[in-house]
Amino acid sequence: MTTATDEKFTMSRVLAMTGAHKRQIDTWCDRGVLIPVPGTHDAGTGIPRQYTEDEVLIAAVLVQLKGVTIGQLKKIADEIRRKLLVKARDGWVGGQELNAAKIKAANSEPVWLVVASNGTDGGDDYRVGVVHNPGTTTWVQTEAGGRGLSNYKRVYGFNLEQIWGRILRGEEN
């Protein structure tokens, strides 16, 4: 079973599924935090931006972060793409780790996206990983360079089962 689709999401669907505001999504696109489908960003009047399901996932994560600067949001989004997606000729596509997480989430299995930071004042070094079983230390050992999560100044956990389930079902936030 795969959960990846070629479906493109309109602004109204992104807003409904993530709880974000239109101005927020527009600003994130203008500043490079979110990446619309090629050919829909700055394409001109009458051609609305569209988003892949992976960008909707990123938006659903970012909208939950409070007190984080645009620069920090871009770093987090870039790190999510770098760690979980694969750069393809026509954009970013789901990598093996993210696809496995999507399948687990679609099957109502616990899976978390963890974002950890050890820096402050915009100089944050973000680490991103997927934890398939919150009771394990797999992510800590592989992605955190052997340091426990308690050694990070900020740690965010996102329940991908809930977020991805909403996206797959097209539910509003």
C-alpha positions as CSV (number, residue, x, y, z in Angstrom):
1,M,0.0,0.0,0.0
2,T,1.3,3.5,-0.8
3,T,-0.1,6.8,0.3
4,A,1.7,9.0,-2.2
5,T,-0.5,10.7,-4.7
6,D,0.0,13.1,-7.6
7,E,-2.9,15.2,-6.2
8,K,-2.3,18.9,-6.1
9,F,-3.9,21.0,-3.4
10,T,-5.4,24.4,-3.9
11,M,-5.0,27.3,-1.4
12,S,-8.5,26.8,0.0
13,R,-7.8,23.1,0.7
14,V,-4.4,23.9,2.3
15,L,-6.0,26.5,4.5
16,A,-8.8,24.1,5.6
17,M,-6.4,21.2,6.3
18,T,-3.7,23.1,8.1
19,G,-5.6,25.9,9.9
20,A,-3.2,28.4,8.4
21,H,-4.2,31.8,7.2
22,K,-4.0,32.8,3.5
23,R,-1.5,35.6,4.2
24,Q,0.7,33.2,6.2
25,I,0.9,30.7,3.2
26,D,1.5,33.5,0.7
27,T,4.3,34.9,2.9
28,W,5.9,31.5,3.3
29,C,5.8,31.0,-0.5
30,D,7.2,34.4,-1.2
31,R,10.0,33.8,1.3
32,G,10.8,30.3,0.1
33,V,9.5,28.5,3.2
34,L,6.9,26.6,1.1
35,I,7.5,25.5,-2.5
36,P,4.4,25.5,-4.7
37,V,4.1,23.2,-7.7
38,P,6.4,24.3,-10.5
39,G,4.5,26.6,-12.9
40,T,2.1,27.8,-10.3
41,H,4.4,30.1,-8.4
42,D,4.5,33.6,-9.8
43,A,2.8,32.3,-12.9
44,G,0.6,35.4,-13.2
45,T,-3.0,36.4,-12.7
46,G,-5.5,33.6,-13.0
47,I,-3.0,30.8,-12.3
48,P,-3.4,30.0,-8.6
49,R,-0.6,28.3,-6.6
50,Q,-1.0,24.6,-6.0
51,Y,0.8,22.4,-3.5
52,T,1.9,18.8,-3.3
53,E,0.9,16.7,-0.4
54,D,4.4,16.9,1.1
55,E,4.3,20.7,1.1
56,V,0.8,20.5,2.8
57,L,2.5,18.3,5.5
58,I,5.2,20.8,5.9
59,A,2.7,23.6,6.2
60,A,0.7,21.6,8.8
61,V,3.8,21.2,10.9
62,L,5.0,24.8,10.6
63,V,1.6,26.4,11.4
64,Q,1.8,24.8,14.9
65,L,5.1,26.5,15.7
66,K,4.7,29.7,17.7
67,G,7.3,32.3,18.2
68,V,9.5,31.1,15.4
69,T,10.9,33.5,12.8
70,I,10.5,33.2,9.1
71,G,14.2,32.4,8.8
72,Q,13.8,29.6,11.3
73,L,10.7,28.2,9.6
74,K,12.6,28.1,6.3
75,K,15.5,26.2,8.0
76,I,13.0,23.7,9.5
77,A,11.2,23.3,6.2
78,D,14.5,22.8,4.3
79,E,15.6,20.3,6.9
80,I,12.4,18.3,6.5
81,R,12.9,18.3,2.8
82,R,16.6,17.4,3.1
83,K,15.9,14.5,5.5
84,L,12.6,13.2,4.4
85,L,12.2,14.0,0.7
86,V,14.2,13.3,-2.4
87,K,15.1,16.0,-4.9
88,A,13.7,14.9,-8.3
89,R,13.9,16.5,-11.6
90,D,10.5,18.3,-11.3
91,G,10.6,19.0,-7.6
92,W,10.7,17.2,-4.2
93,V,9.2,13.7,-3.8
94,G,8.7,11.5,-0.8
95,G,11.8,9.7,0.3
96,Q,11.9,6.2,1.7
97,E,11.7,7.4,5.4
98,L,8.7,9.7,4.8
99,N,6.9,7.2,2.6
100,A,7.3,4.6,5.4
101,A,6.0,7.1,7.9
102,K,3.0,7.9,5.7
103,I,2.1,4.2,5.4
104,K,2.3,3.8,9.2
105,A,0.2,6.9,9.7
106,A,-2.4,5.7,7.2
107,N,-2.6,2.5,9.1
108,S,-3.1,4.4,12.4
109,E,0.3,3.3,13.7
110,P,2.1,5.8,16.0
111,V,4.7,7.8,14.1
112,W,6.1,11.2,15.0
113,L,8.1,13.9,13.2
114,V,10.7,15.3,15.7
115,V,12.3,18.7,15.2
116,A,15.1,19.5,17.7
117,S,17.2,22.7,17.9
118,N,20.3,23.5,20.0
119,G,20.7,27.1,19.0
120,T,19.1,30.4,19.6
121,D,18.5,33.8,17.9
122,G,18.1,32.5,14.3
123,G,21.3,30.5,14.3
124,D,19.5,27.3,15.0
125,D,20.9,24.1,13.8
126,Y,17.7,22.0,13.3
127,R,17.7,18.2,13.3
128,V,14.7,16.4,11.9
129,G,13.8,12.8,12.2
130,V,10.9,10.3,12.2
131,V,10.2,8.2,15.3
132,H,8.1,5.2,14.5
133,N,7.8,4.1,18.1
134,P,8.1,7.0,20.6
135,G,9.4,4.6,23.2
136,T,12.6,3.9,21.2
137,T,15.8,5.9,21.0
138,T,16.5,5.1,17.3
139,W,16.1,8.7,16.2
140,V,18.2,10.0,19.1
141,Q,21.1,7.7,18.2
142,T,21.1,8.2,14.5
143,E,20.0,11.8,13.9
144,A,21.1,13.6,17.1
145,G,24.7,12.5,16.9
146,G,24.4,10.2,19.9
147,R,23.0,13.1,22.1
148,G,19.7,12.5,23.9
149,L,16.8,14.9,23.1
150,S,17.2,16.4,26.6
151,N,20.4,17.9,25.4
152,Y,18.5,20.1,22.9
153,K,17.2,23.5,23.9
154,R,14.0,23.0,21.9
155,V,12.3,19.8,20.9
156,Y,9.0,19.7,18.9
157,G,7.1,16.5,18.3
158,F,4.4,16.3,15.6
159,N,2.0,13.3,15.5
160,L,2.1,12.4,11.8
161,E,-0.7,9.9,12.3
162,Q,-3.1,12.8,13.0
163,I,-1.6,15.3,10.6
164,W,-1.2,12.9,7.7
165,G,-4.6,11.3,8.4
166,R,-6.3,14.7,8.0
167,I,-4.5,15.3,4.7
168,L,-5.3,11.9,3.3
169,R,-8.9,12.2,4.3
170,G,-9.1,15.9,3.2
171,E,-10.4,16.8,6.6
172,E,-10.4,20.4,7.9
173,N,-8.3,21.3,10.9
